[in-house]
Amino acid sequence: MPADLPSLRDTVARHGLDARKSLGQHFLLDPALCARIATAAGPMADRHVLEVGPGPGGLTRALLATEAAKVLAVELDRRAVAALAELAARHPGRLEVVEADALTVDPATALPAPRKIVANLPYNVATPLLVKWLRGAAALESMTLMFQQEVAERITAAPDTEAYGRLGVLAQWRCRGTLLLTLPPGAFSPPPKVWSAVVGLVPHPEDPGPALFATMERLTAAAFGQRRKMLRGALKSLGDAEGLLAAAGIEGSRRAETLSIAEFDRLARTLLARG
């Protein structure tokens, strides 16, 4: 990393980068913590990395200090785009900064393989971004993502626990998930009201395809939409819930949070086959 780079706090001050609640911003300015996240993402040689919500560029700097072939930083905040332009000038060809809503960016078309996503996600769009990336997980080598700790725990939750729900089923169905590290509010500027956690997600080899993924989205929305109901009642909106459950070999008196990922997979495949 070039030694003449201004500090992150100086960058924030010069570009008027006060964190905005409307953008879900909480900046990670500690270089050591940023380096830990970049390291947690695994081998970087020849990898093309998508970063979302880089802000003043703390994690961006850490990613550029690895052997990554390229970092594509997608940022909605115009002030941060200007700050990152200084960093891009020092890394010609390795850092590309795009002013855009990350929900409109497809990693598979924006970057060549092998692709990784490494990001301190803006809190207000973290869940929809994850679901979008899970749909296209077959094109990714891994995702190393920071969430509010509560969300991270939902992503990695086991069946029959309070945190287990739709997000955990979708994430674990498509990826092997690991809680990598937790960070206290004081690690950020400004400090959020909650702890944060970094989750590592490595896609499973099998790609279910868009039709089965869409079916799993429908199924989990119905199953957990009324999670206190038995499945025979919760799945009524899908039509002939009793027949569906019988065909999948699942008792209608069970509740959604008791089903394993394998059982949800069987139920989704049965639902898709039924048409």
C-alpha positions as CSV (number, residue, x, y, z in Angstrom):
1,M,0.0,0.0,0.0
2,P,1.5,3.4,-0.9
3,A,3.0,5.1,2.1
4,D,1.8,8.5,1.1
5,L,-1.9,7.7,1.4
6,P,-3.8,9.9,3.9
7,S,-5.2,8.2,6.9
8,L,-8.8,7.0,6.8
9,R,-9.9,9.6,9.3
10,D,-8.2,12.3,7.2
11,T,-10.0,11.0,4.1
12,V,-13.3,11.1,6.0
13,A,-12.7,14.7,7.1
14,R,-11.5,16.0,3.7
15,H,-14.5,14.6,1.8
16,G,-17.1,15.4,4.4
17,L,-17.8,11.7,4.8
18,D,-20.0,11.8,7.9
19,A,-21.7,8.4,8.0
20,R,-25.4,8.6,7.0
21,K,-28.1,6.6,8.7
22,S,-30.2,6.7,5.5
23,L,-27.4,4.7,3.8
24,G,-26.9,2.3,6.7
25,Q,-23.3,3.5,7.0
26,H,-20.9,2.6,9.8
27,F,-17.3,3.0,8.7
28,L,-14.6,0.5,9.8
29,L,-11.5,2.6,10.1
30,D,-9.1,0.3,12.0
31,P,-6.5,-1.0,9.4
32,A,-5.8,-4.1,11.5
33,L,-9.5,-5.1,11.6
34,C,-9.8,-4.5,7.9
35,A,-6.8,-6.7,7.3
36,R,-8.3,-9.4,9.4
37,I,-11.4,-9.4,7.2
38,A,-9.4,-9.5,4.0
39,T,-7.3,-12.4,5.4
40,A,-10.5,-14.3,6.5
41,A,-11.6,-14.2,2.8
42,G,-8.9,-16.8,2.0
43,P,-6.5,-17.0,-0.9
44,M,-6.7,-13.9,-3.2
45,A,-4.1,-14.6,-5.9
46,D,-5.8,-14.2,-9.4
47,R,-9.2,-13.5,-7.7
48,H,-11.5,-10.7,-8.8
49,V,-13.2,-9.2,-5.8
50,L,-16.5,-7.3,-5.5
51,E,-16.8,-4.9,-2.5
52,V,-20.0,-3.2,-1.7
53,G,-20.3,0.0,0.4
54,P,-16.6,0.7,0.7
55,G,-17.1,4.1,2.2
56,P,-13.7,5.8,2.8
57,G,-12.0,2.7,1.7
58,G,-10.6,0.9,4.8
59,L,-11.4,-2.6,3.6
60,T,-10.6,-1.6,0.1
61,R,-7.1,-0.7,1.1
62,A,-6.8,-4.1,2.9
63,L,-8.0,-5.9,-0.2
64,L,-5.5,-4.1,-2.4
65,A,-2.8,-5.2,0.0
66,T,-3.6,-8.8,-0.9
67,E,-2.7,-10.5,-4.2
68,A,-6.2,-9.9,-5.6
69,A,-6.1,-9.3,-9.4
70,K,-8.8,-6.7,-9.2
71,V,-11.2,-5.0,-6.8
72,L,-14.5,-3.6,-8.0
73,A,-15.9,-1.2,-5.4
74,V,-19.6,-0.4,-5.8
75,E,-20.6,2.7,-3.9
76,L,-23.9,4.6,-3.9
77,D,-22.6,7.6,-1.9
78,R,-21.0,10.2,-4.3
79,R,-18.8,11.6,-1.5
80,A,-17.2,8.2,-1.0
81,V,-16.8,7.7,-4.8
82,A,-14.7,10.9,-4.8
83,A,-12.6,9.7,-1.9
84,L,-12.0,6.3,-3.5
85,A,-10.9,7.9,-6.8
86,E,-7.7,8.9,-5.0
87,L,-7.1,5.3,-4.1
88,A,-7.9,4.1,-7.6
89,A,-5.3,6.5,-9.1
90,R,-2.6,4.8,-7.0
91,H,-3.7,1.4,-8.2
92,P,-4.3,1.7,-12.0
93,G,-6.1,-1.3,-13.3
94,R,-6.5,-3.0,-10.0
95,L,-9.2,-0.9,-8.4
96,E,-12.4,0.1,-10.3
97,V,-14.9,2.3,-8.5
98,V,-18.5,2.3,-9.7
99,E,-21.2,4.6,-8.5
100,A,-24.3,2.4,-8.4
101,D,-26.9,0.6,-6.3
102,A,-25.3,-2.8,-5.6
103,L,-28.7,-4.5,-6.1
104,T,-28.4,-3.6,-9.8
105,V,-24.9,-5.1,-10.2
106,D,-24.5,-8.7,-11.3
107,P,-21.2,-10.1,-10.1
108,A,-21.1,-12.7,-12.8
109,T,-21.2,-10.1,-15.6
110,A,-19.2,-7.4,-13.7
111,L,-16.2,-9.5,-13.0
112,P,-14.4,-12.5,-14.6
113,A,-14.0,-15.7,-12.6
114,P,-12.8,-16.6,-10.1
115,R,-15.0,-14.2,-8.1
116,K,-15.3,-13.4,-4.5
117,I,-17.4,-10.9,-2.6
118,V,-15.9,-9.2,0.4
119,A,-17.9,-6.4,2.1
120,N,-18.9,-4.6,5.2
121,L,-22.5,-4.4,4.0
122,P,-24.7,-1.3,4.6
123,Y,-27.2,-2.5,7.2
124,N,-30.3,-1.3,5.4
125,V,-29.7,-3.5,2.3
126,A,-27.7,-6.4,3.7
127,T,-30.4,-9.0,3.6
128,P,-31.7,-8.3,0.1
129,L,-28.2,-8.2,-1.2
130,L,-27.4,-11.6,0.3
131,V,-30.6,-13.2,-1.1
132,K,-29.7,-11.8,-4.6
133,W,-26.2,-13.2,-4.4
134,L,-27.5,-16.6,-3.2
135,R,-29.5,-16.8,-6.3
136,G,-26.3,-16.5,-8.4
137,A,-24.0,-18.3,-5.9
138,A,-22.9,-20.8,-8.5
139,A,-20.8,-18.0,-10.1
140,L,-19.0,-17.2,-6.9
141,E,-16.0,-18.8,-5.1
142,S,-17.0,-17.3,-1.8
143,M,-18.6,-14.5,0.1
144,T,-17.1,-12.9,3.2
145,L,-19.7,-10.5,4.5
146,M,-20.2,-8.3,7.6
147,F,-23.7,-8.0,9.1
148,Q,-25.4,-7.0,12.3
149,Q,-24.6,-9.9,14.6
150,E,-28.3,-10.8,14.9
151,V,-28.5,-11.2,11.1
152,A,-25.3,-13.2,11.1
153,E,-26.7,-15.6,13.7
154,R,-29.8,-16.0,11.7
155,I,-27.7,-16.9,8.6
156,T,-25.8,-19.6,10.5
157,A,-28.6,-20.9,12.8
158,A,-29.3,-24.5,13.3
159,P,-32.8,-26.0,13.1
160,D,-35.0,-25.9,16.2
161,T,-33.4,-22.7,17.4
162,E,-35.1,-19.3,17.8
163,A,-32.8,-17.7,15.2
164,Y,-33.5,-20.4,12.5
165,G,-35.7,-19.1,9.7
166,R,-36.0,-18.3,6.1
167,L,-32.7,-16.5,5.7
168,G,-30.8,-19.4,7.3
169,V,-32.5,-22.0,5.2
170,L,-31.7,-20.1,1.9
171,A,-28.1,-19.4,2.9
172,Q,-27.3,-22.9,4.2
173,W,-29.1,-24.6,1.3
174,R,-26.8,-22.8,-1.1
175,C,-23.6,-22.4,1.0
176,R,-21.5,-23.7,3.8
177,G,-21.7,-20.8,6.3
178,T,-19.2,-20.0,9.1
179,L,-19.3,-17.2,11.7
180,L,-15.7,-15.9,11.4
181,L,-15.4,-13.0,13.8
182,T,-17.5,-10.6,15.9
183,L,-16.8,-6.9,16.3
184,P,-18.0,-4.6,19.0
185,P,-19.8,-1.3,18.3
186,G,-16.7,0.7,19.2
187,A,-14.8,-0.7,16.2
188,F,-16.9,1.5,13.9
189,S,-17.4,5.2,13.3
190,P,-20.0,6.1,14.3
191,P,-20.6,3.1,16.7
192,P,-23.8,1.2,15.8
193,K,-26.1,0.2,18.7
194,V,-25.4,-3.5,18.1
195,W,-22.4,-5.9,17.6
196,S,-21.4,-6.9,14.1
197,A,-20.2,-10.2,12.8
198,V,-18.4,-11.5,9.7
199,V,-19.8,-14.6,8.0
200,G,-17.9,-16.7,5.5
201,L,-20.1,-18.4,2.8
202,V,-18.8,-21.0,0.4
203,P,-21.3,-22.2,-2.3
204,H,-22.1,-25.9,-2.5
205,P,-21.0,-27.5,-5.7
206,E,-24.5,-28.3,-6.9
207,D,-26.4,-25.4,-8.6
208,P,-30.2,-25.9,-8.1
209,G,-30.9,-23.5,-10.9
210,P,-33.3,-20.5,-11.0
211,A,-36.6,-22.4,-11.0
212,L,-35.8,-24.5,-7.9
213,F,-34.3,-21.4,-6.1
214,A,-37.5,-19.4,-6.8
215,T,-39.6,-22.4,-5.5
216,M,-37.5,-22.5,-2.3
217,E,-38.1,-18.8,-1.9
218,R,-41.9,-19.3,-2.2
219,L,-41.8,-22.3,0.1
220,T,-39.7,-20.7,2.9
221,A,-41.8,-17.5,2.7
222,A,-45.0,-19.6,3.3
223,A,-43.4,-21.9,5.9
224,F,-41.9,-19.1,8.1
225,G,-44.6,-16.5,7.3
226,Q,-46.7,-18.1,10.0
227,R,-44.1,-20.0,11.9
228,R,-46.2,-20.8,14.9
229,K,-48.6,-22.8,12.7
230,M,-48.2,-26.4,11.8
231,L,-46.9,-26.9,8.3
232,R,-50.3,-28.2,7.0
233,G,-51.7,-24.7,7.8
234,A,-48.7,-22.6,7.0
235,L,-48.4,-24.1,3.5
236,K,-52.0,-23.8,2.5
237,S,-51.3,-20.8,0.2
238,L,-49.2,-23.2,-1.9
239,G,-52.3,-25.4,-2.6
240,D,-53.0,-28.9,-1.3
241,A,-50.5,-28.6,1.6
242,E,-51.5,-32.1,2.9
243,G,-50.7,-33.7,-0.5
244,L,-47.4,-31.8,-0.8
245,L,-46.3,-32.8,2.6
246,A,-47.3,-36.4,2.1
247,A,-45.4,-36.6,-1.2
248,A,-42.3,-35.3,0.5
249,G,-42.7,-37.6,3.5
250,I,-43.0,-34.8,6.0
251,E,-45.6,-34.8,8.9
252,G,-48.1,-32.0,8.5
253,S,-48.1,-31.5,12.3
254,R,-44.5,-30.3,12.3
255,R,-43.5,-26.6,12.3
256,A,-41.1,-24.9,9.9
257,E,-38.3,-24.4,12.4
258,T,-38.0,-28.2,13.0
259,L,-37.2,-29.0,9.3
260,S,-33.6,-29.6,8.3
261,I,-32.1,-28.1,5.2
262,A,-32.3,-31.5,3.5
263,E,-36.1,-31.7,4.3
264,F,-36.6,-28.2,2.9
265,D,-34.8,-29.3,-0.2
266,R,-37.0,-32.4,-0.6
267,L,-40.1,-30.3,-0.1
268,A,-39.0,-27.6,-2.6
269,R,-38.2,-30.3,-5.3
270,T,-41.6,-31.9,-4.7
271,L,-43.3,-28.5,-5.0
272,L,-41.5,-27.7,-8.2
273,A,-42.3,-31.2,-9.7
274,R,-45.9,-30.7,-8.9
275,G,-46.0,-27.6,-11.2
